[in-house]
Amino acid sequence: MRPAGTERDALAETVRAVLRRHADTDPWSVLCEQVGVAALAIPEEHGGAGGGVAELAVVARELGRELVGCPFLGSSVLTTLAILETGDTQDHSRLLPGLAEGSVVGALAWTSATGRWCPDEVACTATASTDRYIVDGTAHYVLHGDSAGLLLVLAETGDGLALIEVDPAQSGVRVSGTPAMDRSRSFARIELTQATGRRVGPGDARAALRQVRDLSCAVLAAEQAGAAARALEITVAYSLEREQFGRPIGGFQALKHRMADLHVLVETAWSAAEAAAEPGPDQARLATVAKAWCSRALSEVAAEMIQLHGGIGITWEHPAHRYFKRAHSSAELFGPPHQHLARLAEMAGVGG
C-alpha cells in the first residue's frame, strides 16, 4: 500500500490534469465521473471512496488554483459533511449515493443576512406537524442554492437545532441569485414560507454543526492556499517578463524581497491548511487558525498581484481581479478572520 501522502499527490495531479484539459468548459461532470471528487468523503457502503477531510483539502487546493466555480465546496463538503455528522443510517442510505455520483447537487441553508455561520444563529425556524416540519425564514449566502436538487435547512425547532430536508421545487421555496462581487462563486438567497420538510437525524444538531463548520473551514483554507499559490506563480512570471530601465522588474532587490515575503505566506498557508485537514483532538483549533491565516495570505497575495501587475491587473481580460475578488469573498465565507481569532482567544481562555 502506498503512503497516504503519495496517494494524495496522485489525486492532486489527476485533478490538475482534468482542469487543464477542460480549462474552457465546466469540469464538474468529468471530475465526478473520472476522478470521483464528489464521493471522496462518503463511506464506501454508500457509493463513496471512504476518504476524509485531507483528501477533500487536496481537491480544494487544485480547484482554488484555477478558481473553478463547481459545487464542490457547497455540495461535496458542506452538505455531505452535514449529513454524515447529523444523519442516521437510513438518512445516509437515502441521501448520500446521489451526492457521491455528483448527479445531485446539495445545498445547506444556514446563515441569516449577518453571515455569522454560527450554530447558535440560524436563519430559519421549524414547527413539527405530524411526521413533517413546517419551515419559515430566509437563508442567505447558500452555496449553489440556485442549482441544488437536495436542499437541507438548519432551523430552530423550539427544542433544539434540526436539519430539515426540504424539496426545493415546492411552492413554499423561493430561490433567487445573490449579486456578488466574486462571480466564480455561486450564492443564493432562499425564502421559505410554510415549506414542508422531513428531519434528518435525531436530537439537537448544534454540536454536530460546529464540527461541520470547522471541517469546512479546513477545506476552504486549502482552497485559499491553492489560490494564493497560483496568484503568486502568475505574478512571479509577469515580473520576469515586464521590463523597466532595460531589465526585468523581478530583478530589482525591493521586488525580490516582496516576492520572498509572499512565498513565505503561501507556504505557511498550505502548512496550516494541511495540518487542519488531519483528524485529531486539536482539529477545531487548527481549522480556526487555518481559516484566519489562509484568509490573510490570499488577501495579501492578491493585493500584491494587482499592484505588481500595474494597469493590466485591473483589466477584465487579466485574471488578477478574479483572485482579488475570490480573496475577499472567501475571507467572509464561514465567518471572517476576526471571528475566528475571537474563537481562538476563547479556546485559549483569553479575555475571560
N, C-alpha and C positions, 0 to 999 in steps of 0.2 A: 504494500500500500504506500502511495506517495505521501509525503508530508503535506499537511493542510496548506502550508504556505505555497507549495508548488501547485497544488490544485487551484488555489485562488489566483495565482499568476496566470495559469492557463485560462481560467474563467475571464480574467481581465483582458487577455489577448484576444479571446474569441469575441467578446463584446465589442472591443475596439475595431476588430476586423469587420464585423457586421455594420458598425456605424460608418466606417469608411466606404463600404460598398453601397450603402443606402443613404449617403450624405444628402441627397436631394429629395428623398421621399420619407414617409413615415415608417420608421423601422420597427414599430411595436409588434406587428404580427410575426415578423421574422425573428425577433428576439424571443418571443414566446414559443414559437413552433420549433426553431432550430437550437436555441440556447436554453430555453426553459426558465427565463428570468422571473416570470410570474409565479413559478412553482417553488422557488428556492426555499422559502421559509415554511412551506406547508409539508406536514408529515407524509411519508410515502403511502400510508394507507388511504390517503385522500387524494392521491394523484400527484403528490409533490415530490421534491427532491430531498426533503429531510434536512435541509441546511439550517442556518441561523442568521443572526444579525451580521456576523462577519462576512458572509457571502453577499448579503444584501448591500453591505457597505462597499464591497468591491465593484459591484454593478453600478451603484450610485456614483462612485468616483468617475467611472468611464462616461456615464450619461452627463455628469456635471461638466466634464471637459468640453463637451460639444453643445451644452445647453439644450439637450434633447427634451422636447415637451411631451413625452409619452406619459401614461398614467401610472408609472412605476411607483412613485412615492405615495400617491394617494390611494391606489388600489392594492398593489403588491406588498406595501409596507404598512401604512396606517390602518387600512380596513382589514387586511389579513391578520395583523397582529391583534387588533381589537377582538376579532372573532376567536382567535386562539387563546387570548387571555381571559375572555369573559364567557365564552360559549361552552356548552357541554358536548358530549359525544354526538348526539343527534344533530345539533347545530353544525358541528364540524362536517359531518357526512353530507348534510344538505347544502351547505354554503361554499365549502372550500374547493370542491372539484372544478366548478366553473371558473373560480378565480385562478386556480392552478393552470388551467388551459389558456387563460388570457382572453377567453371568449366572453367573459363577463367582466365589466369594469365596476369596481366597487368604490363607494364614496362614503365618508364619515362626516356627518353634520354635527359639529361640536360647538363652535365658539359663537359668542354674540359679536356685536359690532366692535367691542373693545379689543377683540383678538387676543385674549389672555391665554387660551389653551390650557385652562386650569380645570380639573375635575370638580372643583367647588363653584365654578361659574360657567354654566352651560346655557345655551340659547333657548331650549325648549322645555315644556312640561308635558306630562302624560298622565292620563287618568284611566284606571282599569275599568273595563266594560266586558263582563263575562270572560271570554277567553281572548279578548283583544284589548288593545290600548288605543285611546284617543289622544293624538299628539297635536300640540299647538306651539307656535313660536316661529322665529325667523333666524335661521343659521347663516352666518357669514363665512367667507373665505373657505368654502367647501371645495377641496381639491378635486378637480374633474367631476364636479357635481352635475355639469351640463351633459355629460356623456355616460353617466352611471346607469347600469342596469340593476345594480344592487345598492340600495340606499339604507344606511344604518344611521339612526339618530340617537344622540345622547340626550336623555330627558330626565328631569326630576319628577319622581312619582309621588312624593309625599312620604314614602317610607324608604327612600334611597335613590341612588342613581341607576338608571336602567339603560340598556342598549336595545333599541327598538328597530326591528326591520320593517321598513315602510316601502310599499310599492310606489316608485316614483311616477308611474303613469296614471295614478288615480287623480280624481278631480280636486282633492284637498291638498295637492302638492303643486306649488308653482316654482319653477326653476328659471332663474334669469342670470345671464352672464354678468360678471363684475368688471367694470372698466379697470384696467390695470396698467401700470407703467411697464411691467415686465410681461410682454406678450408671449414669452416662451413658457409661461406657467398659467395653467387654466384654473381659474377660481369661479365659483358660482355663489349666488345668494339663493337660499331655498326657504320659501314661506310655506308653513304647514298650518292648515286651518281645518280642524276636526278630521285630520288624516288618521286612518286606521292602520294599525300595525301589530306585530307579534313580538314578544320579548325574546331576546337572545340571551340565554344563560340565566341562572338563578341568582338571587341575592344582590347586594349592593355592589355595583361595578366600580366604585370610586378608586379603590386601591389598585385594581387591575388597570384602570385607565391612566393612572400615574405611571405605571410601568410601560404602557403603550407609548405615552408621550416621551419618556426617557429614551426608549429604544428607537423611536422615530427621530429624535434629536440626534442620536448617534449616526443614523443613516444619512440624515440631512447634512451633518457635519462632514461626512465623507464626500457628499456631492459638492459641498462648498470647497473642500480641499482640492478636488479634481478641477473645478472651475478656476480656482486660483492658480493651479499649476499650469493649465493651458493658457491662461491670460498672461502669465509670466513668459512662457515659451514664445508666444506671439510678439510680446514686447521686446524680448532679447533679440529675436530675429530681425525685427524692424530697426533696432539700434545698430545692428551690424550692416544694414543696408543704407540707412539715411546718412548723408554726409553733410558736414559743416566745416568750413575752413580747410577743405581738401582731405578730410579724414572722417571715418565713421564716428557717429556720436557715441557709440558704445565704447570707444577707446578713451574717452575723457575720464579722468580719475573720479570726478564727482559722480558721474553716472555709474561707474563701476561699483562705487560704494552703495549707491541706491539699489542697484541690482542685487548686490550681495545681501543687503538687508531684506529685500523681497524674497530672495531664495531661502533665507532662514525662516521667514514667515510661512512659506509654502511647505517646507519640510516639517516644521513643528506642527502645522495644521494637520497634515496627514498622520503624524505620530499620535496626535491627540485623538483623531477620529478612529484610528486603528485600535488604540487602547480602549476606547469607549465601546467598540463593537464586540469585544471579547466578554463572554459571560463571567460573572464573579460577584462577590458580595459588595464590591465598590462600584458597580456599573452605573448606578444612578448618579453618583458624584462625577464619575469620569465623563458621562454623557453631558452633564451640565457644563463641565469645563470645556468639552469639545465644542458644544454649540456656541458658547461665548467666544472662544478663541478663534474658531474657524470663521465665524461671522466677521470678526475683526480682520482676519487675514485676507479674506476675499474682498472686503470693502477697501482695504488699503492697496492691495494689488490692482484692483480695478480702477481706483482713482489714479494711481501712478500710470496705469496703462493709458488712460485718457490723456494725462498731462504729457507723457513722453512721446505720444504719437502726434501731438500738436493738433492742427486743424483737422487732419484726416480722421482723428479719433472720435470726432463728434458727427461725422457724416453717416447717413443712413446705410451706405454701402459697406462700411467697415464694421467688423463685429465688436469693436471696443465698447460701444454704447450698450450692447446686449449684455456683456459681462458686468458692466456698471449697474444696469437695471436689475439683473439677477442678484447681484450682491446685496442690494438694498431690500428687495422683496424677500429673499431667503433669510436675511437677518431678522425680519419680523416674524417669519413663519415659526410656529410652535413657541412663540414668545421671544421678545427682543433680548439682546445680550444683558441689559441691566436687570431684567427679571431673573435671569439665570445666575447672575452674580449675587443677587439678593438671596437666592436659594442656597448658593454656596456658603454665604455668611450664616444662614440659618443652620445648615448642616454642621458648620464649624462652631456653632454656639456663639457667634459674634453679634453683639448688639442686643443680646437677650432681653 
